[in-house]
Amino acid sequence: MLLLLTNALGPSAEVLPALGLLGHQVRVLPAEPAALVNAPSGDVVLVDARRDLAHAKSLCRVLRATGSSAPLLAVLTEGGLAALN
């Protein structure tokens, strides 16, 4: 199962269009630390960092501080990728 953390109101394919092509189950949760309290464990955690890179960075830090060992991927725009670099 893929766990997608996003504040986008649209479907998960809006965040990452390729998700619609995969056969995996995608669970969408708000990109807020409070949502992680009862969050199911995912095989991969995707964090929507397209609009607020600073918030996504702090959310990723919280995820790692909780001891989650699942691979953590940030979904970025081209501009966000340049800023991250």
Contacts in CASP RR format, 6 or more apart in sequence:
PFRMAT RR
TARGET T0000
AUTHOR 0000-0000-0000
METHOD contacts of the structure
MODEL  1
MLLLLTNALGPSAEVLPALGLLGHQVRVLPAEPAALVNAPSGDVVLVDAR
RDLAHAKSLCRVLRATGSSAPLLAVLTEGGLAALN
1 24 0 8 1.000
1 25 0 8 1.000
1 26 0 8 1.000
1 27 0 8 1.000
1 40 0 8 1.000
1 42 0 8 1.000
1 43 0 8 1.000
2 19 0 8 1.000
2 22 0 8 1.000
2 24 0 8 1.000
2 25 0 8 1.000
2 26 0 8 1.000
2 27 0 8 1.000
2 42 0 8 1.000
2 43 0 8 1.000
2 44 0 8 1.000
2 45 0 8 1.000
2 46 0 8 1.000
3 26 0 8 1.000
3 27 0 8 1.000
3 29 0 8 1.000
3 39 0 8 1.000
3 40 0 8 1.000
3 41 0 8 1.000
3 42 0 8 1.000
3 44 0 8 1.000
3 45 0 8 1.000
3 46 0 8 1.000
3 70 0 8 1.000
4 12 0 8 1.000
4 15 0 8 1.000
4 16 0 8 1.000
4 19 0 8 1.000
4 26 0 8 1.000
4 27 0 8 1.000
4 28 0 8 1.000
4 29 0 8 1.000
4 46 0 8 1.000
4 48 0 8 1.000
5 29 0 8 1.000
5 30 0 8 1.000
5 31 0 8 1.000
5 35 0 8 1.000
5 45 0 8 1.000
5 46 0 8 1.000
5 47 0 8 1.000
5 48 0 8 1.000
5 59 0 8 1.000
6 12 0 8 1.000
6 15 0 8 1.000
6 28 0 8 1.000
6 30 0 8 1.000
6 31 0 8 1.000
6 47 0 8 1.000
6 48 0 8 1.000
7 30 0 8 1.000
7 31 0 8 1.000
7 32 0 8 1.000
7 48 0 8 1.000
7 51 0 8 1.000
7 52 0 8 1.000
8 14 0 8 1.000
8 15 0 8 1.000
8 48 0 8 1.000
12 19 0 8 1.000
12 20 0 8 1.000
12 26 0 8 1.000
12 28 0 8 1.000
13 19 0 8 1.000
13 20 0 8 1.000
15 46 0 8 1.000
15 48 0 8 1.000
15 50 0 8 1.000
15 75 0 8 1.000
16 46 0 8 1.000
16 75 0 8 1.000
19 26 0 8 1.000
27 40 0 8 1.000
27 42 0 8 1.000
29 35 0 8 1.000
29 36 0 8 1.000
29 39 0 8 1.000
31 47 0 8 1.000
31 48 0 8 1.000
31 55 0 8 1.000
31 56 0 8 1.000
31 59 0 8 1.000
32 59 0 8 1.000
33 59 0 8 1.000
33 62 0 8 1.000
36 62 0 8 1.000
36 63 0 8 1.000
36 66 0 8 1.000
41 68 0 8 1.000
41 70 0 8 1.000
42 70 0 8 1.000
43 70 0 8 1.000
43 71 0 8 1.000
44 70 0 8 1.000
44 71 0 8 1.000
44 72 0 8 1.000
44 73 0 8 1.000
45 63 0 8 1.000
45 68 0 8 1.000
45 70 0 8 1.000
45 71 0 8 1.000
45 72 0 8 1.000
45 73 0 8 1.000
46 73 0 8 1.000
46 74 0 8 1.000
46 75 0 8 1.000
47 56 0 8 1.000
47 59 0 8 1.000
47 60 0 8 1.000
47 63 0 8 1.000
47 72 0 8 1.000
47 73 0 8 1.000
47 74 0 8 1.000
47 75 0 8 1.000
48 56 0 8 1.000
48 75 0 8 1.000
49 56 0 8 1.000
49 57 0 8 1.000
49 74 0 8 1.000
49 75 0 8 1.000
49 76 0 8 1.000
49 80 0 8 1.000
50 75 0 8 1.000
50 76 0 8 1.000
50 77 0 8 1.000
50 80 0 8 1.000
53 76 0 8 1.000
53 80 0 8 1.000
53 83 0 8 1.000
53 84 0 8 1.000
56 74 0 8 1.000
60 72 0 8 1.000
60 74 0 8 1.000
63 72 0 8 1.000
64 72 0 8 1.000
74 84 0 8 1.000
76 84 0 8 1.000
END
